[in-house]
Amino acid sequence: MGFHEVRFPASLSFGSLGGPERRTDIVTLANGFEERNTPWAHARRRYDAGVGLRSLDDIALLLAFFEARRGQLHGFRWKDWSDFKSGRPSEDVDFRDEVLGRGDGVTRSFALVKTYVSGDARYDRPIAKPVEGTVRLGVGDSELFAGHHFEVDVSTALVTLDQAPGPDDFVTAGFEFDVPVRFDIDRIQTSVANFQVGDVPNVPVVELRV
């Protein structure tokens, strides 16, 4: 069991169905009121990697990826085309997209997060798999540069600055990211419509806690 730092072919994941799943326990009381609670602090995402009518080369690419992961055994990266940036999907990544924390003169490492806001409610989502070469970082209003001012571990989503930010200096970041997933099935069924086109109707994948 392990995790392979390789992304599922983006050309195949484009157009797939999926998104976040929450778990909520609901108890209806005798007076008709409800008590609601959740054992999950964070959502778990599910997707369907099944592809409709595609070229046989695409089917071969999917099968090769499945076999290399040994089915459900090894995890991999997945690009969620509806949610893969720190900011708005229509905008470029900016180093001021997200606030990672506030400096204290000692701490040099910060974890990447993405914040979702609606009204007065907010949710901070831990980001586990940033895309290499996309992370931009800032302290205060000044942008820093990777390899010179900070380093990024794309396998753990930790950014480490060469110098600890001073007290009250906000550390901000912008980035693209993948979702860590595994196949949720150990069998793939394919059909060949003709000599050039095939079909793989159902290939579920599920997010991993890493």
Residue pairs with C-beta under 8 A, 6 or more apart in sequence:
1 73
1 74
2 73
2 74
2 75
3 74
3 75
3 76
3 180
3 208
3 210
4 68
4 69
4 74
4 75
4 76
5 77
5 154
5 155
6 76
6 77
7 76
7 77
7 78
7 79
7 178
8 49
8 65
8 76
8 77
8 78
8 79
8 181
8 205
9 61
9 62
9 65
10 79
11 58
12 49
12 51
12 54
12 58
12 61
12 62
13 47
13 49
13 78
13 79
13 81
14 81
15 81
16 47
16 48
16 49
16 50
16 81
17 47
17 48
18 45
18 46
18 47
18 48
18 80
18 205
19 45
19 46
19 47
19 80
19 82
19 83
20 43
20 44
20 45
21 43
21 44
21 45
21 46
22 38
22 40
22 43
23 38
23 39
23 40
23 44
24 36
24 37
24 38
25 36
25 37
25 38
25 39
26 34
26 35
26 36
27 34
27 35
27 36
28 34
29 35
42 125
42 126
43 125
44 206
44 207
44 209
45 80
45 179
45 181
45 206
45 207
46 184
46 204
46 205
46 206
46 207
47 78
47 80
47 181
47 204
47 205
47 206
48 202
48 203
48 204
48 205
49 62
49 183
49 203
49 204
49 205
50 200
50 201
50 202
50 203
50 204
51 58
51 59
51 62
51 199
51 200
51 203
52 199
52 201
53 193
53 197
53 198
53 199
54 197
54 198
54 199
54 200
55 196
55 197
55 198
56 192
56 195
56 196
56 197
56 198
58 198
59 190
59 198
59 199
59 200
62 188
62 200
62 203
63 188
63 190
65 76
66 183
66 188
66 203
69 75
69 76
69 182
69 183
71 183
71 185
71 186
71 187
72 182
72 183
72 184
72 185
72 186
73 182
74 182
75 180
75 181
75 182
75 208
75 210
76 180
76 181
76 182
77 129
77 178
77 179
77 180
77 181
78 178
78 179
78 180
78 181
78 205
79 178
79 179
80 178
80 179
82 89
83 89
84 131
84 176
84 177
84 178
85 91
85 93
85 97
85 174
85 175
85 176
85 177
86 93
86 97
86 98
86 114
86 173
86 174
86 175
86 176
86 177
87 93
87 94
87 97
87 174
93 134
93 136
93 174
93 175
93 176
94 136
94 174
95 136
95 137
95 138
95 143
95 144
95 172
95 173
95 174
96 138
96 172
96 174
97 172
97 173
97 174
97 175
98 112
98 113
98 114
98 115
98 172
98 173
98 174
99 115
99 170
99 171
99 172
100 110
100 111
100 112
100 113
100 159
100 171
100 172
100 173
101 107
101 110
101 170
101 171
102 165
102 167
102 168
102 169
102 170
102 171
103 139
103 164
103 165
103 166
103 167
103 168
103 169
103 170
103 171
104 164
104 165
104 167
105 164
105 165
105 166
105 167
106 164
107 164
107 165
108 160
108 161
108 162
108 163
108 164
109 158
109 159
109 160
109 161
110 158
110 159
110 161
110 171
110 173
111 126
111 127
111 157
111 158
111 159
112 126
112 127
112 130
112 135
112 157
112 158
112 159
112 173
112 175
112 177
113 124
113 125
113 126
113 127
114 124
114 125
114 127
114 177
115 122
115 123
115 124
115 125
116 122
116 123
116 125
126 157
127 157
127 175
127 177
128 156
128 157
128 177
128 179
128 180
128 210
129 154
129 155
129 157
129 177
129 178
129 179
129 180
129 210
130 152
130 154
130 157
130 175
130 176
130 177
130 178
131 154
131 175
131 176
131 177
131 178
132 152
132 154
134 175
134 176
135 146
135 152
135 159
135 173
135 174
135 175
136 143
136 173
136 174
136 175
137 143
137 144
137 146
137 149
137 150
137 159
137 161
137 171
137 172
137 173
138 144
138 171
138 172
138 173
139 161
139 165
139 169
139 170
139 171
139 172
140 165
140 169
140 170
144 150
144 161
146 152
148 162
149 161
149 162
149 163
150 159
150 160
150 161
150 162
151 159
151 160
152 158
152 159
152 160
153 159
153 160
157 177
159 173
161 171
165 171
179 207
180 207
180 208
180 210
181 205
181 206
181 207
181 208
182 205
182 206
182 208
183 203
183 204
183 205
184 204
184 205
184 206
185 202
185 203
185 204
188 200
188 203
189 200
189 201
189 202
190 198
190 199
190 200
191 198
191 199
192 198
192 199
193 199
